Amino acid sequence: MKTTPESITMIKYKQTIVGLIIALVAGAAFAQHTEEQDLEAARKEYQASSHDEPARSRYVTKLAQIRERQLKEYWKGEQSPEYEKVVGDVNSELQKHPAPATADSKKLSRLLVGSWQSPRRVYIFRANGKSGSKDSSVSNSWRIKGNQLIEDGSRGTIILIDHDYFIYSEKEALLFHLRVKE
């Protein structure tokens, strides 16, 4: 076979294509890093920690970030096959790590004021102690005492309230909310 400038160009073109295919396959393998692996890494990091409040807070925030990614998949209708298992595992871990009973009620109350998106609706908490959903009246009464959210007779245990997440448990249920950025 005679080597011509055209054949050399074709060989280089094929090498480039093969290189791109290899890069795509490697990238896809890297993307296989799953939520389950993130959960396990967060769990191991917490187990190796001092288990003090800053460590608990970091841990539940990492869990919340995993849960947020899963929630966004849910909203898009793009749940992975492991979705339900990971959601259950993350929710279970979150429920094991509530905010301390001695939490600063005033600080948590200030953080709670605003709008929060749940999987189904937007909830509103006002500084005057009234709450409700965006599509109905804002007439419920709420307050926080320690790590307890008390809202018109019901009581839930706060796990995390910060500038991004509002997570609490009520009986067996875990309620996960994202702050509505306005």
Phi and psi in degrees as a GROMACS rama.xvg file:
@    title "Ramachandran Plot"
@    xaxis  label "Phi"
@    yaxis  label "Psi"
@TYPE xy
-85.9171  132.316  LYS-2
-87.8146  121.911  THR-3
-120.779  164.06  THR-4
-57.0329  -33.9349  PRO-5
-67.7913  -40.7522  GLU-6
-68.7268  -35.4051  SER-7
-65.3812  -42.2113  ILE-8
-61.8464  -41.6144  THR-9
-65.0368  -40.8998  MET-10
-62.4876  -45.74  ILE-11
-63.0113  -38.6622  LYS-12
-62.2292  -46.37  TYR-13
-63.6087  -38.8164  LYS-14
-63.6733  -40.0548  GLN-15
-63.4995  -44.2365  THR-16
-61.6687  -46.9631  ILE-17
-60.2309  -42.091  VAL-18
-61.2428  -41.9476  GLY-19
-65.0335  -41.11  LEU-20
-62.1499  -44.2736  ILE-21
-61.1364  -42.6616  ILE-22
-63.5958  -40.499  ALA-23
-64.8521  -43.1543  LEU-24
-63.239  -43.4564  VAL-25
-63.6376  -40.5657  ALA-26
-64.3328  -40.258  GLY-27
-65.1192  -38.49  ALA-28
-65.0794  -40.0814  ALA-29
-64.0548  -36.7497  PHE-30
-69.9532  -10.8796  ALA-31
-71.9148  -2.59073  GLN-32
-58.3114  113.157  HIS-33
-97.2623  164.761  THR-34
-59.8521  -34.0575  GLU-35
-62.657  -40.3047  GLU-36
-67.0899  -38.6625  GLN-37
-62.8822  -41.6312  ASP-38
-61.5592  -46.282  LEU-39
-64.4053  -39.5975  GLU-40
-64.6506  -42.587  ALA-41
-63.9866  -41.4507  ALA-42
-62.3553  -44.2749  ARG-43
-65.1623  -41.0805  LYS-44
-61.9585  -42.4704  GLU-45
-66.4223  -41.7639  TYR-46
-60.6054  -31.6541  GLN-47
-85.0758  -4.27932  ALA-48
-85.3765  -179.218  SER-49
-79.0381  -8.88328  SER-50
62.5852  20.1958  HIS-51
-81.1909  -179.569  ASP-52
-62.628  -42.8327  GLU-53
-60.6613  -37.7682  PRO-54
-67.2261  -42.2758  ALA-55
-61.3813  -45.2105  ARG-56
-61.8328  -44.0662  SER-57
-61.2087  -43.019  ARG-58
-63.8056  -50.2464  TYR-59
-67.5276  -29.1611  VAL-60
-66.4524  -41.8079  THR-61
-63.1581  -40.6167  LYS-62
-62.8302  -40.8276  LEU-63
-62.8912  -38.3621  ALA-64
-64.8526  -39.838  GLN-65
-63.5842  -46.3372  ILE-66
-62.7257  -37.3511  ARG-67
-63.6753  -43.658  GLU-68
-60.4291  -40.7742  ARG-69
-66.5991  -39.5587  GLN-70
-64.0918  -39.7512  LEU-71
-64.8179  -35.2633  LYS-72
-63.9151  -41.3013  GLU-73
-60.5337  -47.2155  TYR-74
-63.0255  -33.5543  TRP-75
-82.2269  -11.6438  LYS-76
75.7647  26.429  GLY-77
-116.427  43.1255  GLU-78
-65.5805  137.303  GLN-79
-78.9183  164.234  SER-80
-58.701  -27.9509  PRO-81
-87.4795  2.54041  GLU-82
-50.3828  -58.4858  TYR-83
-60.6438  -40.3529  GLU-84
-65.5455  -46.5428  LYS-85
-66.4622  -42.1052  VAL-86
-58.6452  -46.2278  VAL-87
-62.1333  -42.6146  GLY-88
-65.4263  -43.8772  ASP-89
-66.0171  -45.5751  VAL-90
-58.7625  -42.9323  ASN-91
-61.663  -44.1959  SER-92
-63.558  -43.9222  GLU-93
-59.1271  -43.0855  LEU-94
-65.1664  -23.4087  GLN-95
-77.4326  -11.4782  LYS-96
-129.493  63.0122  HIS-97
-68.5707  160.38  PRO-98
-60.1183  154.287  ALA-99
-62.559  146.194  PRO-100
-60.5545  -22.8025  ALA-101
-93.3027  16.7753  THR-102
-57.436  153.119  ALA-103
-73.5479  102.178  ASP-104
-58.6903  -40.8731  SER-105
-65.2838  -43.0715  LYS-106
-63.5103  -46.471  LYS-107
-62.989  -38.8145  LEU-108
-62.6962  -43.8106  SER-109
-61.7163  -41.0613  ARG-110
-67.7573  -30.9303  LEU-111
-73.7911  -27.8212  LEU-112
-59.3181  127.698  VAL-113
139.84  -164.434  GLY-114
-109.92  139.246  SER-115
-131.66  129.182  TRP-116
-91.6596  122.238  GLN-117
-102.135  177.945  SER-118
-59.9272  -24.9046  PRO-119
-107.869  -33.1323  ARG-120
-156.861  174.672  ARG-121
-101.545  128.516  VAL-122
-104.937  146.271  TYR-123
-121.198  130.807  ILE-124
-120.946  119.948  PHE-125
-100.569  154.906  ARG-126
-64.3267  -21.129  ALA-127
-80.8185  6.46668  ASN-128
85.1096  15.8648  GLY-129
-107.751  147.198  LYS-130
-145.146  166.868  SER-131
172.041  -169.144  GLY-132
-106.293  158.463  SER-133
-59.6039  -33.2  LYS-134
-95.3477  14.1851  ASP-135
-147.23  -166.805  SER-136
-74.8337  153.97  SER-137
-108.557  73.7973  VAL-138
-127.626  -0.556617  SER-139
-72.3292  153.682  ASN-140
-100.273  141.002  SER-141
-139.556  154.618  TRP-142
-159.6  163.127  ARG-143
-121.429  133.924  ILE-144
-130.759  110.259  LYS-145
64.1962  -121.29  GLY-146
-103.832  20.166  ASN-147
-108.463  128.2  GLN-148
-94.617  120.76  LEU-149
-112.351  117.587  ILE-150
-134.294  108.608  GLU-151
43.6901  52.5245  ASP-152
90.1031  -22.06  GLY-153
-89.8173  157.273  SER-154
-135.92  133.817  ARG-155
-131.909  152.441  GLY-156
-95.1365  121.806  THR-157
-74.4318  133.662  ILE-158
-102.804  -45.3677  ILE-159
-156.703  130.452  LEU-160
-132.426  121.218  ILE-161
-144.021  -160.137  ASP-162
-74.3136  -11.7007  HIS-163
-117.875  -33.6881  ASP-164
-127.518  145.459  TYR-165
-132.575  108.847  PHE-166
-128.769  129.544  ILE-167
-148.774  163.519  TYR-168
-117.182  143.556  SER-169
-133.519  112.589  GLU-170
58.397  -120.02  LYS-171
-91.2684  -13.7004  GLU-172
-87.3264  144.542  ALA-173
-107.511  128.155  LEU-174
-110.71  121.51  LEU-175
-117.062  126.732  PHE-176
-132.972  145.86  HIS-177
-109.296  138.311  LEU-178
-64.8545  135.071  ARG-179
-80.4087  118.528  VAL-180
-80.9766  119.916  LYS-181
